[in-house]
Each structure stands twice: as structure tokens, then as C-alpha cells.
Amino acid sequence: MENFIKKIEKKIALLIEKYNSVRDEKIILEKKNNELFVELEQKAKQIKILEDKIKIIKISKSVDSSSEDVYKTKHKINEYVREIDKCLVLLSK
């Protein structure tokens, strides 16, 4: 009977050891997951910034003053400003 109890105690000790190991691994993985989530959010913001820069570059190319006269360029800029104003009004609602 003592032998049986010792075997059970050894198995319980082994289970506790495995439990602690898995728990520690889970904590490490959760931390890594959180770090990756933060990194993903940062990358998404960076992508958004770069997409905005691409839009600005495209707009600046379309308003190239060397290929259009000054009047047309000013007119195009005014159109963009009005469009931005409209967007701001919609955002403020």
C-alpha cells in the first residue's frame, strides 16, 4: 500500500511540475502575443502614413506647374482645398 501511495505522490509531483512548466510557457507566449499585436498596430499606422504620402505625391504630380499654367494650377489647388473642407465638415458631424 505504501508503494502505491509513493507512486501516486510521484505522479502528482510530476503533474505539478508539468503544470508549472506549461503555465510559465503560457505567460511567455501571452507576452510575445501582446508584443506582436502592438507591433502589428504600429505597422498598420505606418502603412496608413505611407499610403497618405503616396496620395500626396500623386496629387502633386497631377498639379505639376511645369506642364500647366499658373492659373490652372491655382484652380486645381482651390478644388482640392474645397474637397478637403467638405471632408472636414463631414468628419465634424
Secondary structure, DSSP 8 states (H G I E B T S, - for coil): -HHHHHHHHHHHHHHHHHHHHHHHHHHHHHHHHHHHHHHHHHHHHHHHHHHHHHHHHHHHHHT-TTTS-HHHHHHHHHHHHHHHHHHHHHHH-
